[in-house]
Amino acid sequence: SGNYYNQGEIRKKELEQSCCVLGIPASDVTVVDHRDLPDNPAVEWDTHLLATIVLKHIEAKNINLVVTFDAGGVSGHANHISLYSAVRYNDTLQYCCFEIIPLFLCAGCRVLVLESVNLLRKYISFLDVPISCLLPRDALFILTEEETEQAKRAMRCHRSQLLWFRRLYVLFSRYMVVNSLRLL
């Protein structure tokens, strides 16, 4: 629930507000509040538990595409990296159609992972667009000026998290303008 600073209820509301700005109705927002999955940038979550929760959600909502972090978690945040580990988790492999494939794929769900880039590329904003266009990737999203402003409005909804370095992130991060992803 985002309770790292004991602000879980505030952060849940901020998430709903942010999603509203992005056109995502509150009914499509699910917050997992599990005692064994604490919001803490230094805590790695239990991979099996998280994979099980994510898979149940995928099946319950009939989700066919998951977008998550890569092994770098974009910022090195242990919780972000745990999400990546969960979608790659080997114990979620089962026999499906006489092949061993990840259950996520067996459930008809594809996974895209957001590419973590080095610190220089991370903070050169739109200047990273030409670099991203030249490098290999499976999907590339370049936001229009209007979409970038919408993303910034959505980020500003997270008032409790807008510390000075996150304000700089909103201003200068390439992720506010360009995102490169790979199929898992």
C-alpha positions in Angstrom: 0.0 0.0 0.0 3.0 2.3 0.0 3.3 2.5 3.7 7.1 3.0 4.0 6.6 6.3 5.7 3.3 5.2 7.4 1.5 7.0 4.6 -0.3 4.0 3.1 -3.8 5.4 3.1 -2.6 8.7 1.7 -0.6 7.0 -1.1 -3.5 4.8 -2.0 -5.6 7.9 -2.6 -2.8 9.5 -4.5 -2.5 6.4 -6.8 -6.2 6.6 -7.6 -5.9 10.3 -8.4 -2.9 9.7 -10.6 -4.7 6.9 -12.4 -7.7 9.2 -12.9 -5.5 11.7 -14.6 -4.3 8.9 -16.9 -7.9 7.8 -17.7 -7.8 4.7 -15.6 -10.9 4.3 -13.5 -10.6 3.5 -9.7 -12.4 0.2 -10.3 -9.4 -0.9 -12.4 -6.9 -0.1 -9.6 -5.9 -3.0 -7.3 -3.7 -2.3 -4.2 -2.1 -5.4 -2.7 -1.7 -4.8 1.0 0.2 -7.9 2.2 2.2 -8.0 5.4 4.9 -10.1 3.7 5.3 -7.5 0.9 6.3 -4.3 2.8 6.9 -1.1 0.9 10.6 -0.7 1.5 13.3 0.1 -1.1 15.8 -2.2 0.7 13.5 -5.3 1.1 13.4 -8.0 -1.5 9.9 -9.6 -1.6 9.4 -13.3 -1.6 9.4 -14.3 -5.2 7.1 -17.3 -5.0 4.5 -15.3 -3.0 4.6 -12.4 -5.3 4.5 -14.6 -8.5 1.4 -16.3 -7.1 -0.4 -13.1 -6.3 0.4 -11.6 -9.7 -0.7 -14.7 -11.5 -4.0 -14.9 -9.6 -4.6 -11.3 -10.6 -3.8 -11.9 -14.2 -6.2 -14.8 -14.3 -9.0 -13.1 -12.4 -8.9 -10.0 -14.6 -8.1 -11.8 -17.9 -5.1 -9.7 -18.4 -3.1 -10.3 -21.6 -0.2 -7.9 -21.1 1.9 -7.0 -18.1 4.4 -4.2 -18.1 6.9 -4.3 -15.3 10.5 -3.4 -14.4 13.6 -5.1 -15.7 16.3 -6.6 -13.5 17.6 -3.1 -12.7 14.2 -1.9 -11.4 14.9 1.5 -13.2 16.2 2.9 -9.9 17.6 -0.1 -8.2 14.5 -0.2 -5.8 14.4 -3.7 -4.3 10.6 -3.9 -4.6 10.7 -3.0 -8.3 13.4 -5.7 -8.9 11.2 -8.2 -7.0 8.4 -7.7 -9.4 10.7 -8.6 -12.3 11.9 -11.6 -10.4 8.3 -12.7 -9.8 7.4 -12.7 -13.5 10.5 -14.8 -14.3 10.1 -17.1 -11.3 11.0 -20.7 -12.3 8.5 -22.3 -9.9 5.7 -20.8 -12.0 6.7 -23.1 -14.8 4.2 -25.8 -15.6 3.4 -28.1 -18.5 1.1 -26.4 -20.9 0.5 -27.7 -24.4 3.2 -30.3 -23.9 5.9 -27.6 -23.4 7.4 -26.1 -20.3 6.6 -22.4 -20.4 6.0 -19.7 -17.8 2.5 -19.8 -16.4 2.1 -16.1 -17.4 2.4 -17.2 -21.0 0.3 -20.3 -20.4 -2.4 -17.9 -19.1 -2.2 -16.1 -22.4 -0.3 -13.1 -21.0 2.7 -11.4 -22.5 5.3 -9.5 -20.4 7.1 -6.3 -21.4 9.9 -5.1 -19.2 10.9 -1.5 -18.9 14.6 -1.0 -19.8 16.8 0.5 -17.0 19.3 2.9 -18.5 22.5 4.4 -17.1 22.4 7.6 -15.0 23.4 9.9 -17.9 20.6 8.6 -20.2 18.1 8.5 -17.4 18.3 12.3 -16.9 18.7 13.7 -20.4 14.9 13.8 -21.0 14.0 14.1 -24.7 17.7 14.1 -25.7 17.5 10.3 -25.2 15.0 9.8 -28.0 17.6 9.5 -30.8 19.7 7.1 -28.7 16.6 5.0 -27.9 15.7 4.9 -31.5 19.0 3.5 -32.5 19.3 0.7 -29.8 17.6 -2.7 -30.1 14.2 -3.1 -28.2 10.9 -4.8 -28.8 8.8 -1.7 -28.1 9.5 2.0 -28.0 7.1 4.6 -26.7 7.8 8.3 -27.4 5.3 10.5 -25.7 3.9 13.6 -27.4 4.2 16.9 -25.6 0.5 16.6 -24.5 1.1 13.0 -23.2 4.3 14.2 -21.4 2.3 16.9 -19.6 -0.4 14.4 -18.7 2.3 12.1 -17.2 3.7 15.0 -15.2 0.2 15.8 -13.9 -0.2 12.2 -12.9 3.2 12.2 -11.1 2.3 15.4 -9.2 -0.7 13.6 -7.7 1.8 11.6 -5.6 2.4 14.6 -3.3 3.6 12.6 -0.4 6.4 11.2 -2.5 7.5 14.4 -4.3 10.7 15.0 -2.5 13.3 17.2 -4.2 15.0 14.4 -6.2 11.6 13.2 -7.5 10.8 16.7 -8.6 14.0 16.7 -10.6 13.0 13.3 -12.0 9.7 14.7 -13.2 11.6 17.6 -14.9 14.5 15.7 -16.4 13.9 12.0 -16.6 13.8 10.3 -20.0 11.1 8.1 -18.7 8.7 11.0 -18.8 9.3 11.2 -22.5 10.6 7.9 -23.9 10.4 4.3 -22.7 12.0 1.3 -24.3 10.8 -2.2 -23.4 11.7 -5.8 -24.1 9.5 -8.8 -24.3 10.2 -11.3 -21.6 
